[in-house]
Amino acid sequence: MLTATNIGTLITCSPDVGNGRPMIAGTRTSVSRVVVLYKQGANAEEITRRISHLNLAQVYAALAYYHANRDQIENELTQAESEYWSLATLHSQKDKKADE
């Protein structure tokens, strides 16, 4: 007998995992990680090749979550990019001081 997957269980949010960001259940892969690849032009099949522990249902669930909660995920991506550039600038400044 085949068992059906309740698609509502494929994405979870918990303060204990991923700082409360939406994650693919049973993994440490965030919805945002899938979305970054999607925005770079990867389709669902390509994403499963790049993140090999995910299956198509998980990737499609992440993409559905993104499309249903676009503002939330875009804010996460913007915040992550801002943090990246802040750290890159800080690191660059430390390198310059070390060279002096």
PDB file as gemmi writes it, atoms N, CA and C in Angstrom:
CRYST1    1.000    1.000    1.000  90.00  90.00  90.00 P 1                      
ATOM      1  N   MET A   1       0.838  -1.176   0.000  1.00  0.00           N  
ATOM      2  CA  MET A   1       0.000   0.000   0.000  1.00  0.00           C  
ATOM      3  C   MET A   1       0.885   1.242   0.000  1.00  0.00           C  
ATOM      4  N   LEU A   2       0.607   2.168  -0.881  1.00  0.00           N  
ATOM      5  CA  LEU A   2       1.363   3.413  -0.953  1.00  0.00           C  
ATOM      6  C   LEU A   2       0.894   4.373   0.121  1.00  0.00           C  
ATOM      7  N   THR A   3       1.835   5.116   0.662  1.00  0.00           N  
ATOM      8  CA  THR A   3       1.465   6.140   1.638  1.00  0.00           C  
ATOM      9  C   THR A   3       1.665   7.505   1.012  1.00  0.00           C  
ATOM     10  N   ALA A   4       0.741   8.376   1.253  1.00  0.00           N  
ATOM     11  CA  ALA A   4       0.811   9.730   0.710  1.00  0.00           C  
ATOM     12  C   ALA A   4       1.570  10.627   1.678  1.00  0.00           C  
ATOM     13  N   THR A   5       2.271  11.598   1.129  1.00  0.00           N  
ATOM     14  CA  THR A   5       2.981  12.579   1.937  1.00  0.00           C  
ATOM     15  C   THR A   5       2.091  13.795   2.108  1.00  0.00           C  
ATOM     16  N   ASN A   6       1.923  14.214   3.340  1.00  0.00           N  
ATOM     17  CA  ASN A   6       1.199  15.455   3.617  1.00  0.00           C  
ATOM     18  C   ASN A   6       2.156  16.597   3.315  1.00  0.00           C  
ATOM     19  N   ILE A   7       1.921  17.329   2.241  1.00  0.00           N  
ATOM     20  CA  ILE A   7       2.877  18.355   1.824  1.00  0.00           C  
ATOM     21  C   ILE A   7       3.003  19.479   2.842  1.00  0.00           C  
ATOM     22  N   GLY A   8       2.030  19.602   3.722  1.00  0.00           N  
ATOM     23  CA  GLY A   8       2.119  20.609   4.773  1.00  0.00           C  
ATOM     24  C   GLY A   8       3.197  20.310   5.798  1.00  0.00           C  
ATOM     25  N   THR A   9       3.743  19.112   5.760  1.00  0.00           N  
ATOM     26  CA  THR A   9       4.779  18.740   6.730  1.00  0.00           C  
ATOM     27  C   THR A   9       6.191  18.878   6.159  1.00  0.00           C  
ATOM     28  N   LEU A  10       6.324  19.295   4.912  1.00  0.00           N  
ATOM     29  CA  LEU A  10       7.645  19.336   4.274  1.00  0.00           C  
ATOM     30  C   LEU A  10       8.474  20.559   4.653  1.00  0.00           C  
ATOM     31  N   ILE A  11       7.834  21.633   5.111  1.00  0.00           N  
ATOM     32  CA  ILE A  11       8.538  22.844   5.528  1.00  0.00           C  
ATOM     33  C   ILE A  11       8.225  23.084   6.997  1.00  0.00           C  
ATOM     34  N   THR A  12       9.260  23.357   7.781  1.00  0.00           N  
ATOM     35  CA  THR A  12       9.069  23.626   9.205  1.00  0.00           C  
ATOM     36  C   THR A  12       9.752  24.930   9.588  1.00  0.00           C  
ATOM     37  N   CYS A  13       9.264  25.521  10.648  1.00  0.00           N  
ATOM     38  CA  CYS A  13       9.890  26.710  11.228  1.00  0.00           C  
ATOM     39  C   CYS A  13      10.003  26.476  12.724  1.00  0.00           C  
ATOM     40  N   SER A  14      11.203  26.561  13.247  1.00  0.00           N  
ATOM     41  CA  SER A  14      11.431  26.355  14.674  1.00  0.00           C  
ATOM     42  C   SER A  14      12.578  27.243  15.122  1.00  0.00           C  
ATOM     43  N   PRO A  15      12.447  27.878  16.275  1.00  0.00           N  
ATOM     44  CA  PRO A  15      13.561  28.696  16.763  1.00  0.00           C  
ATOM     45  C   PRO A  15      14.811  27.860  17.064  1.00  0.00           C  
ATOM     46  N   ASP A  16      14.629  26.546  17.214  1.00  0.00           N  
ATOM     47  CA  ASP A  16      15.755  25.660  17.524  1.00  0.00           C  
ATOM     48  C   ASP A  16      16.571  25.267  16.297  1.00  0.00           C  
ATOM     49  N   VAL A  17      16.007  25.441  15.107  1.00  0.00           N  
ATOM     50  CA  VAL A  17      16.690  25.042  13.875  1.00  0.00           C  
ATOM     51  C   VAL A  17      16.667  26.214  12.902  1.00  0.00           C  
ATOM     52  N   GLY A  18      17.824  26.618  12.444  1.00  0.00           N  
ATOM     53  CA  GLY A  18      17.906  27.676  11.446  1.00  0.00           C  
ATOM     54  C   GLY A  18      17.452  29.036  11.929  1.00  0.00           C  
ATOM     55  N   ASN A  19      17.551  29.271  13.227  1.00  0.00           N  
ATOM     56  CA  ASN A  19      17.143  30.562  13.805  1.00  0.00           C  
ATOM     57  C   ASN A  19      15.713  30.942  13.451  1.00  0.00           C  
ATOM     58  N   GLY A  20      14.847  29.964  13.337  1.00  0.00           N  
ATOM     59  CA  GLY A  20      13.444  30.230  13.065  1.00  0.00           C  
ATOM     60  C   GLY A  20      13.095  30.411  11.601  1.00  0.00           C  
ATOM     61  N   ARG A  21      14.108  30.323  10.739  1.00  0.00           N  
ATOM     62  CA  ARG A  21      13.832  30.449   9.297  1.00  0.00           C  
ATOM     63  C   ARG A  21      13.137  29.185   8.805  1.00  0.00           C  
ATOM     64  N   PRO A  22      12.350  29.295   7.739  1.00  0.00           N  
ATOM     65  CA  PRO A  22      11.720  28.096   7.179  1.00  0.00           C  
ATOM     66  C   PRO A  22      12.778  27.140   6.622  1.00  0.00           C  
ATOM     67  N   MET A  23      12.672  25.898   7.047  1.00  0.00           N  
ATOM     68  CA  MET A  23      13.630  24.863   6.668  1.00  0.00           C  
ATOM     69  C   MET A  23      12.879  23.686   6.056  1.00  0.00           C  
ATOM     70  N   ILE A  24      13.566  22.933   5.232  1.00  0.00           N  
ATOM     71  CA  ILE A  24      12.992  21.706   4.700  1.00  0.00           C  
ATOM     72  C   ILE A  24      13.066  20.671   5.819  1.00  0.00           C  
ATOM     73  N   ALA A  25      11.920  20.127   6.183  1.00  0.00           N  
ATOM     74  CA  ALA A  25      11.809  19.219   7.324  1.00  0.00           C  
ATOM     75  C   ALA A  25      12.804  18.069   7.223  1.00  0.00           C  
ATOM     76  N   GLY A  26      13.422  17.760   8.357  1.00  0.00           N  
ATOM     77  CA  GLY A  26      14.361  16.652   8.420  1.00  0.00           C  
ATOM     78  C   GLY A  26      15.730  16.960   7.857  1.00  0.00           C  
ATOM     79  N   THR A  27      15.953  18.212   7.466  1.00  0.00           N  
ATOM     80  CA  THR A  27      17.249  18.615   6.923  1.00  0.00           C  
ATOM     81  C   THR A  27      17.680  19.911   7.600  1.00  0.00           C  
ATOM     82  N   ARG A  28      18.858  20.341   7.294  1.00  0.00           N  
ATOM     83  CA  ARG A  28      19.310  21.662   7.726  1.00  0.00           C  
ATOM     84  C   ARG A  28      19.394  22.595   6.515  1.00  0.00           C  
ATOM     85  N   THR A  29      18.568  22.321   5.534  1.00  0.00           N  
ATOM     86  CA  THR A  29      18.528  23.122   4.315  1.00  0.00           C  
ATOM     87  C   THR A  29      17.382  24.120   4.410  1.00  0.00           C  
ATOM     88  N   SER A  30      17.722  25.389   4.261  1.00  0.00           N  
ATOM     89  CA  SER A  30      16.696  26.428   4.345  1.00  0.00           C  
ATOM     90  C   SER A  30      15.978  26.594   3.011  1.00  0.00           C  
ATOM     91  N   VAL A  31      14.765  27.101   3.105  1.00  0.00           N  
ATOM     92  CA  VAL A  31      14.021  27.460   1.898  1.00  0.00           C  
ATOM     93  C   VAL A  31      14.834  28.478   1.107  1.00  0.00           C  
ATOM     94  N   SER A  32      15.474  29.399   1.810  1.00  0.00           N  
ATOM     95  CA  SER A  32      16.273  30.434   1.141  1.00  0.00           C  
ATOM     96  C   SER A  32      17.374  29.841   0.275  1.00  0.00           C  
ATOM     97  N   ARG A  33      18.006  28.765   0.740  1.00  0.00           N  
ATOM     98  CA  ARG A  33      19.077  28.140  -0.051  1.00  0.00           C  
ATOM     99  C   ARG A  33      18.536  27.628  -1.382  1.00  0.00           C  
ATOM    100  N   VAL A  34      17.372  27.016  -1.340  1.00  0.00           N  
ATOM    101  CA  VAL A  34      16.741  26.533  -2.565  1.00  0.00           C  
ATOM    102  C   VAL A  34      16.377  27.713  -3.462  1.00  0.00           C  
ATOM    103  N   VAL A  35      15.859  28.773  -2.857  1.00  0.00           N  
ATOM    104  CA  VAL A  35      15.427  29.946  -3.622  1.00  0.00           C  
ATOM    105  C   VAL A  35      16.602  30.615  -4.323  1.00  0.00           C  
ATOM    106  N   VAL A  36      17.754  30.676  -3.673  1.00  0.00           N  
ATOM    107  CA  VAL A  36      18.931  31.283  -4.309  1.00  0.00           C  
ATOM    108  C   VAL A  36      19.260  30.547  -5.604  1.00  0.00           C  
ATOM    109  N   LEU A  37      19.264  29.236  -5.568  1.00  0.00           N  
ATOM    110  CA  LEU A  37      19.541  28.463  -6.786  1.00  0.00           C  
ATOM    111  C   LEU A  37      18.463  28.689  -7.836  1.00  0.00           C  
ATOM    112  N   TYR A  38      17.222  28.735  -7.399  1.00  0.00           N  
ATOM    113  CA  TYR A  38      16.099  28.989  -8.312  1.00  0.00           C  
ATOM    114  C   TYR A  38      16.247  30.349  -8.988  1.00  0.00           C  
ATOM    115  N   LYS A  39      16.609  31.365  -8.212  1.00  0.00           N  
ATOM    116  CA  LYS A  39      16.772  32.710  -8.769  1.00  0.00           C  
ATOM    117  C   LYS A  39      17.980  32.802  -9.692  1.00  0.00           C  
ATOM    118  N   GLN A  40      18.926  31.868  -9.547  1.00  0.00           N  
ATOM    119  CA  GLN A  40      20.079  31.814 -10.443  1.00  0.00           C  
ATOM    120  C   GLN A  40      19.749  31.060 -11.731  1.00  0.00           C  
ATOM    121  N   GLY A  41      18.513  30.580 -11.847  1.00  0.00           N  
ATOM    122  CA  GLY A  41      18.078  29.925 -13.074  1.00  0.00           C  
ATOM    123  C   GLY A  41      17.962  28.417 -13.014  1.00  0.00           C  
ATOM    124  N   ALA A  42      18.247  27.821 -11.869  1.00  0.00           N  
ATOM    125  CA  ALA A  42      18.147  26.361 -11.755  1.00  0.00           C  
ATOM    126  C   ALA A  42      16.682  25.944 -11.634  1.00  0.00           C  
ATOM    127  N   ASN A  43      16.311  24.878 -12.336  1.00  0.00           N  
ATOM    128  CA  ASN A  43      14.963  24.340 -12.168  1.00  0.00           C  
ATOM    129  C   ASN A  43      14.985  23.313 -11.033  1.00  0.00           C  
ATOM    130  N   ALA A  44      13.822  22.771 -10.707  1.00  0.00           N  
ATOM    131  CA  ALA A  44      13.725  21.858  -9.565  1.00  0.00           C  
ATOM    132  C   ALA A  44      14.647  20.648  -9.713  1.00  0.00           C  
ATOM    133  N   GLU A  45      14.713  20.087 -10.905  1.00  0.00           N  
ATOM    134  CA  GLU A  45      15.568  18.918 -11.122  1.00  0.00           C  
ATOM    135  C   GLU A  45      17.039  19.266 -10.907  1.00  0.00           C  
ATOM    136  N   GLU A  46      17.458  20.423 -11.396  1.00  0.00           N  
ATOM    137  CA  GLU A  46      18.847  20.861 -11.206  1.00  0.00           C  
ATOM    138  C   GLU A  46      19.131  21.099  -9.727  1.00  0.00           C  
ATOM    139  N   ILE A  47      18.178  21.650  -9.017  1.00  0.00           N  
ATOM    140  CA  ILE A  47      18.372  21.889  -7.582  1.00  0.00           C  
ATOM    141  C   ILE A  47      18.568  20.568  -6.851  1.00  0.00           C  
ATOM    142  N   THR A  48      17.812  19.527  -7.219  1.00  0.00           N  
ATOM    143  CA  THR A  48      18.006  18.224  -6.565  1.00  0.00           C  
ATOM    144  C   THR A  48      19.362  17.621  -6.913  1.00  0.00           C  
ATOM    145  N   ARG A  49      19.895  17.954  -8.071  1.00  0.00           N  
ATOM    146  CA  ARG A  49      21.248  17.481  -8.403  1.00  0.00           C  
ATOM    147  C   ARG A  49      22.289  18.228  -7.572  1.00  0.00           C  
ATOM    148  N   ARG A  50      22.078  19.511  -7.361  1.00  0.00           N  
ATOM    149  CA  ARG A  50      23.047  20.313  -6.605  1.00  0.00           C  
ATOM    150  C   ARG A  50      22.958  20.082  -5.099  1.00  0.00           C  
ATOM    151  N   ILE A  51      21.751  19.852  -4.611  1.00  0.00           N  
ATOM    152  CA  ILE A  51      21.555  19.553  -3.183  1.00  0.00           C  
ATOM    153  C   ILE A  51      21.008  18.134  -3.141  1.00  0.00           C  
ATOM    154  N   SER A  52      21.901  17.175  -3.234  1.00  0.00           N  
ATOM    155  CA  SER A  52      21.522  15.792  -3.544  1.00  0.00           C  
ATOM    156  C   SER A  52      20.713  15.092  -2.453  1.00  0.00           C  
ATOM    157  N   HIS A  53      20.703  15.615  -1.239  1.00  0.00           N  
ATOM    158  CA  HIS A  53      19.901  14.967  -0.197  1.00  0.00           C  
ATOM    159  C   HIS A  53      18.428  15.378  -0.252  1.00  0.00           C  
ATOM    160  N   LEU A  54      18.075  16.292  -1.156  1.00  0.00           N  
ATOM    161  CA  LEU A  54      16.678  16.700  -1.318  1.00  0.00           C  
ATOM    162  C   LEU A  54      16.035  15.939  -2.468  1.00  0.00           C  
ATOM    163  N   ASN A  55      14.736  15.706  -2.340  1.00  0.00           N  
ATOM    164  CA  ASN A  55      13.992  15.112  -3.454  1.00  0.00           C  
ATOM    165  C   ASN A  55      13.118  16.183  -4.095  1.00  0.00           C  
ATOM    166  N   LEU A  56      12.503  15.842  -5.207  1.00  0.00           N  
ATOM    167  CA  LEU A  56      11.701  16.824  -5.942  1.00  0.00           C  
ATOM    168  C   LEU A  56      10.555  17.388  -5.108  1.00  0.00           C  
ATOM    169  N   ALA A  57       9.902  16.550  -4.327  1.00  0.00           N  
ATOM    170  CA  ALA A  57       8.790  17.037  -3.502  1.00  0.00           C  
ATOM    171  C   ALA A  57       9.272  18.104  -2.526  1.00  0.00           C  
ATOM    172  N   GLN A  58      10.446  17.896  -1.934  1.00  0.00           N  
ATOM    173  CA  GLN A  58      10.990  18.877  -0.998  1.00  0.00           C  
ATOM    174  C   GLN A  58      11.328  20.189  -1.697  1.00  0.00           C  
ATOM    175  N   VAL A  59      11.913  20.091  -2.875  1.00  0.00           N  
ATOM    176  CA  VAL A  59      12.269  21.304  -3.621  1.00  0.00           C  
ATOM    177  C   VAL A  59      11.011  22.055  -4.037  1.00  0.00           C  
ATOM    178  N   TYR A  60      10.031  21.343  -4.562  1.00  0.00           N  
ATOM    179  CA  TYR A  60       8.785  22.010  -4.952  1.00  0.00           C  
ATOM    180  C   TYR A  60       8.078  22.613  -3.738  1.00  0.00           C  
ATOM    181  N   ALA A  61       8.146  21.954  -2.593  1.00  0.00           N  
ATOM    182  CA  ALA A  61       7.549  22.514  -1.375  1.00  0.00           C  
ATOM    183  C   ALA A  61       8.251  23.813  -0.990  1.00  0.00           C  
ATOM    184  N   ALA A  62       9.574  23.832  -1.100  1.00  0.00           N  
ATOM    185  CA  ALA A  62      10.330  25.051  -0.794  1.00  0.00           C  
ATOM    186  C   ALA A  62       9.962  26.168  -1.756  1.00  0.00           C  
ATOM    187  N   LEU A  63       9.833  25.843  -3.028  1.00  0.00           N  
ATOM    188  CA  LEU A  63       9.467  26.859  -4.016  1.00  0.00           C  
ATOM    189  C   LEU A  63       8.032  27.339  -3.815  1.00  0.00           C  
ATOM    190  N   ALA A  64       7.135  26.437  -3.454  1.00  0.00           N  
ATOM    191  CA  ALA A  64       5.753  26.841  -3.170  1.00  0.00           C  
ATOM    192  C   ALA A  64       5.717  27.757  -1.950  1.00  0.00           C  
ATOM    193  N   TYR A  65       6.505  27.417  -0.928  1.00  0.00           N  
ATOM    194  CA  TYR A  65       6.572  28.264   0.265  1.00  0.00           C  
ATOM    195  C   TYR A  65       7.085  29.651  -0.117  1.00  0.00           C  
ATOM    196  N   TYR A  66       8.104  29.688  -0.938  1.00  0.00           N  
ATOM    197  CA  TYR A  66       8.654  30.972  -1.395  1.00  0.00           C  
ATOM    198  C   TYR A  66       7.596  31.801  -2.114  1.00  0.00           C  
ATOM    199  N   HIS A  67       6.895  31.198  -3.045  1.00  0.00           N  
ATOM    200  CA  HIS A  67       5.904  31.948  -3.815  1.00  0.00           C  
ATOM    201  C   HIS A  67       4.732  32.399  -2.940  1.00  0.00           C  
ATOM    202  N   ALA A  68       4.418  31.638  -1.906  1.00  0.00           N  
ATOM    203  CA  ALA A  68       3.333  32.017  -0.996  1.00  0.00           C  
ATOM    204  C   ALA A  68       3.780  33.043   0.045  1.00  0.00           C  
ATOM    205  N   ASN A  69       5.094  33.130   0.278  1.00  0.00           N  
ATOM    206  CA  ASN A  69       5.649  33.999   1.326  1.00  0.00           C  
ATOM    207  C   ASN A  69       6.832  34.794   0.792  1.00  0.00           C  
ATOM    208  N   ARG A  70       6.674  35.314  -0.396  1.00  0.00           N  
ATOM    209  CA  ARG A  70       7.781  35.965  -1.109  1.00  0.00           C  
ATOM    210  C   ARG A  70       8.429  37.085  -0.294  1.00  0.00           C  
ATOM    211  N   ASP A  71       7.634  37.952   0.323  1.00  0.00           N  
ATOM    212  CA  ASP A  71       8.207  39.073   1.077  1.00  0.00           C  
ATOM    213  C   ASP A  71       9.109  38.587   2.208  1.00  0.00           C  
ATOM    214  N   GLN A  72       8.661  37.574   2.928  1.00  0.00           N  
ATOM    215  CA  GLN A  72       9.449  37.025   4.035  1.00  0.00           C  
ATOM    216  C   GLN A  72      10.796  36.496   3.540  1.00  0.00           C  
ATOM    217  N   ILE A  73      10.782  35.702   2.491  1.00  0.00           N  
ATOM    218  CA  ILE A  73      12.022  35.097   1.991  1.00  0.00           C  
ATOM    219  C   ILE A  73      12.923  36.158   1.372  1.00  0.00           C  
ATOM    220  N   GLU A  74      12.357  37.099   0.637  1.00  0.00           N  
ATOM    221  CA  GLU A  74      13.171  38.177   0.059  1.00  0.00           C  
ATOM    222  C   GLU A  74      13.836  39.001   1.162  1.00  0.00           C  
ATOM    223  N   ASN A  75      13.117  39.237   2.262  1.00  0.00           N  
ATOM    224  CA  ASN A  75      13.724  39.950   3.392  1.00  0.00           C  
ATOM    225  C   ASN A  75      14.879  39.154   3.989  1.00  0.00           C  
ATOM    226  N   GLU A  76      14.716  37.838   4.116  1.00  0.00           N  
ATOM    227  CA  GLU A  76      15.804  36.986   4.611  1.00  0.00           C  
ATOM    228  C   GLU A  76      17.020  37.077   3.697  1.00  0.00           C  
ATOM    229  N   LEU A  77      16.782  37.025   2.395  1.00  0.00           N  
ATOM    230  CA  LEU A  77      17.892  37.088   1.442  1.00  0.00           C  
ATOM    231  C   LEU A  77      18.583  38.445   1.493  1.00  0.00           C  
ATOM    232  N   THR A  78      17.812  39.511   1.611  1.00  0.00           N  
ATOM    233  CA  THR A  78      18.386  40.854   1.708  1.00  0.00           C  
ATOM    234  C   THR A  78      19.213  40.993   2.976  1.00  0.00           C  
ATOM    235  N   GLN A  79      18.696  40.481   4.085  1.00  0.00           N  
ATOM    236  CA  GLN A  79      19.426  40.538   5.352  1.00  0.00           C  
ATOM    237  C   GLN A  79      20.721  39.726   5.273  1.00  0.00           C  
ATOM    238  N   ALA A  80      20.658  38.549   4.691  1.00  0.00           N  
ATOM    239  CA  ALA A  80      21.856  37.715   4.563  1.00  0.00           C  
ATOM    240  C   ALA A  80      22.907  38.399   3.698  1.00  0.00           C  
ATOM    241  N   GLU A  81      22.479  39.036   2.618  1.00  0.00           N  
ATOM    242  CA  GLU A  81      23.425  39.741   1.750  1.00  0.00           C  
ATOM    243  C   GLU A  81      24.052  40.923   2.485  1.00  0.00           C  
ATOM    244  N   SER A  82      23.255  41.636   3.244  1.00  0.00           N  
ATOM    245  CA  SER A  82      23.760  42.766   4.021  1.00  0.00           C  
ATOM    246  C   SER A  82      24.789  42.305   5.049  1.00  0.00           C  
ATOM    247  N   GLU A  83      24.495  41.205   5.738  1.00  0.00           N  
ATOM    248  CA  GLU A  83      25.440  40.653   6.714  1.00  0.00           C  
ATOM    249  C   GLU A  83      26.733  40.221   6.031  1.00  0.00           C  
ATOM    250  N   TYR A  84      26.608  39.614   4.855  1.00  0.00           N  
ATOM    251  CA  TYR A  84      27.792  39.194   4.102  1.00  0.00           C  
ATOM    252  C   TYR A  84      28.693  40.388   3.815  1.00  0.00           C  
ATOM    253  N   TRP A  85      28.102  41.471   3.274  1.00  0.00           N  
ATOM    254  CA  TRP A  85      28.910  42.631   2.903  1.00  0.00           C  
ATOM    255  C   TRP A  85      29.484  43.336   4.127  1.00  0.00           C  
ATOM    256  N   SER A  86      28.776  43.335   5.236  1.00  0.00           N  
ATOM    257  CA  SER A  86      29.316  43.915   6.469  1.00  0.00           C  
ATOM    258  C   SER A  86      30.545  43.142   6.927  1.00  0.00           C  
ATOM    259  N   LEU A  87      30.451  41.819   6.896  1.00  0.00           N  
ATOM    260  CA  LEU A  87      31.592  40.990   7.293  1.00  0.00           C  
ATOM    261  C   LEU A  87      32.742  41.117   6.304  1.00  0.00           C  
ATOM    262  N   ALA A  88      32.433  41.189   5.017  1.00  0.00           N  
ATOM    263  CA  ALA A  88      33.483  41.341   4.008  1.00  0.00           C  
ATOM    264  C   ALA A  88      34.216  42.658   4.193  1.00  0.00           C  
ATOM    265  N   THR A  89      33.484  43.716   4.488  1.00  0.00           N  
ATOM    266  CA  THR A  89      34.101  45.024   4.718  1.00  0.00           C  
ATOM    267  C   THR A  89      34.962  44.991   5.964  1.00  0.00           C  
ATOM    268  N   LEU A  90      34.447  44.404   7.031  1.00  0.00           N  
ATOM    269  CA  LEU A  90      35.210  44.296   8.276  1.00  0.00           C  
ATOM    270  C   LEU A  90      36.490  43.502   8.052  1.00  0.00           C  
ATOM    271  N   HIS A  91      36.396  42.393   7.345  1.00  0.00           N  
ATOM    272  CA  HIS A  91      37.563  41.558   7.063  1.00  0.00           C  
ATOM    273  C   HIS A  91      38.583  42.327   6.225  1.00  0.00           C  
ATOM    274  N   SER A  92      38.105  43.056   5.243  1.00  0.00           N  
ATOM    275  CA  SER A  92      38.987  43.849   4.385  1.00  0.00           C  
ATOM    276  C   SER A  92      39.721  44.910   5.190  1.00  0.00           C  
ATOM    277  N   GLN A  93      39.024  45.548   6.114  1.00  0.00           N  
ATOM    278  CA  GLN A  93      39.646  46.574   6.955  1.00  0.00           C  
ATOM    279  C   GLN A  93      40.719  45.965   7.851  1.00  0.00           C  
ATOM    280  N   LYS A  94      40.460  44.780   8.383  1.00  0.00           N  
ATOM    281  CA  LYS A  94      41.454  44.105   9.226  1.00  0.00           C  
ATOM    282  C   LYS A  94      42.688  43.741   8.411  1.00  0.00           C  
ATOM    283  N   ASP A  95      42.481  43.293   7.167  1.00  0.00           N  
ATOM    284  CA  ASP A  95      43.610  42.956   6.301  1.00  0.00           C  
ATOM    285  C   ASP A  95      44.464  44.183   6.012  1.00  0.00           C  
ATOM    286  N   LYS A  96      43.831  45.322   5.772  1.00  0.00           N  
ATOM    287  CA  LYS A  96      44.570  46.558   5.491  1.00  0.00           C  
ATOM    288  C   LYS A  96      45.392  46.982   6.695  1.00  0.00           C  
ATOM    289  N   LYS A  97      44.830  46.863   7.893  1.00  0.00           N  
ATOM    290  CA  LYS A  97      45.556  47.234   9.109  1.00  0.00           C  
ATOM    291  C   LYS A  97      46.738  46.298   9.340  1.00  0.00           C  
ATOM    292  N   ALA A  98      46.567  45.023   9.021  1.00  0.00           N  
ATOM    293  CA  ALA A  98      47.645  44.054   9.203  1.00  0.00           C  
ATOM    294  C   ALA A  98      48.794  44.324   8.244  1.00  0.00           C  
ATOM    295  N   ASP A  99      48.484  44.877   7.071  1.00  0.00           N  
ATOM    296  CA  ASP A  99      49.513  45.172   6.074  1.00  0.00           C  
ATOM    297  C   ASP A  99      50.297  46.435   6.402  1.00  0.00           C  
ATOM    298  N   GLU A 100      49.770  47.273   7.274  1.00  0.00           N  
ATOM    299  CA  GLU A 100      50.442  48.550   7.583  1.00  0.00           C  
ATOM    300  C   GLU A 100      51.634  48.358   8.494  1.00  0.00           C  
TER     301      GLU A 100                                                      
END                                                                             
